[in-house]
Amino acid sequence: MPIFKAMPGNHDNLSARRFSLDGVEVIVFVHGDDPATHGLSLTASERAVADLVEAGLGNKAIAGRLGISEPTVRKRLESAYRRLGVHSRSELALLLHERRGSS
């Protein structure tokens, strides 16, 4: 049974994206511009963090894997979100997943 949590704020320009990842059906709600219209121009360090987010790792695990601090992981994620026009880990993972599927 799906569980939905009400999102606060304005719901204008809200779209849903649906995908299956490792057999799990996921729906992500996206505000604003379609992330697919943004370029995937990330620095190597942002890309390393983003790839591990897509793989499902948390900030602590990413920091350990890359040998950096958790605050550095957060900063690189924030920068990647801005560059790609996304607002969450879920949107980031979805965008990367979609782009890999179309490559």
N, C-alpha and C positions, 0 to 999 in steps of 0.2 A: 504494500500500500504506500503510495507516494506521500511524502510530507512536505508541505509548502509553508514557508514562513513569510508573513506579510512584509513587504519592503517599505520603509518609511520614505516620505518625500514624494516628489512629482514623478508620475509614471508616463509622462509624455515622452515620445521617442524611445520607448522601451521595446526591445526585440528579444526573442528567445532563440538560442542556438542549441541544437540537439546533436549529440554524438555518442558513439559507443566506444569505450576504452577498456580493453581487456575484459570484454563481455559485460561491462556495467554500463547501463544507459544513463547518460548525464544530460541535464538541461541547465544551461547557464543563461541568465538574463543579463542583457547588456544595455547600458544607458548610453545615449549619445551616438556618435559616429560609429559606423561599422568598422571594427578593428581590421577586417580583411582589406580595407582600403589603405591602411597604413603600411609603410615599408617595414621590412624586417632588418633595419639598420641598427644593429647592436654592436657594442664594443666586444672584444673577445671575453673580457671578464664578466660583462652583463650576460653574454650568451652562455657562458659556463654555468652561471647561477640559474638562468632561465631553463636550460636543458635539464638540470637537476630538479627544478620545480615541476617540470613536465613529467619527470620520472616518479614524482610523488614524494620527494624528500622534504622534510621540514627545514627551517632555518638552521637549527643546531646541527643536523646531519650534514647539511650543505657546507656549513662553516668547517666542520671536521674534515669532510672530504677534500675541500679546496685549501685547507690550512689558513683560513682567514677568520676574523671575528664575526660574531652574529650581527653586530651593528653594521659591519661592512656588507654582509649579505643583504640586510634591509636596505641600505643605500643603493646597492646595485639593482635590487628589485624595483625600488622607487624610480630609478632612472630608466630601467627597461619599460616600466609601465608608461611613463611619460612618452618615451620614444615611439612606443607601439600603440598608444592611445587606448590602453586597457586600464582597468581599475582594481583588478584582483588577481590572485593566484589562479583562480579557476579560468578567468578570461585569458590569462597568459598561456596556460596549459592548452586551452582549447585552440587558440590561435596557432600555436606551434604545431599542435596535432593536425589541424586542418591544412596548414602549409606543407607539412611533411607528406600528407596524403595526396596533395596535388602536385608534388614534385616528381 
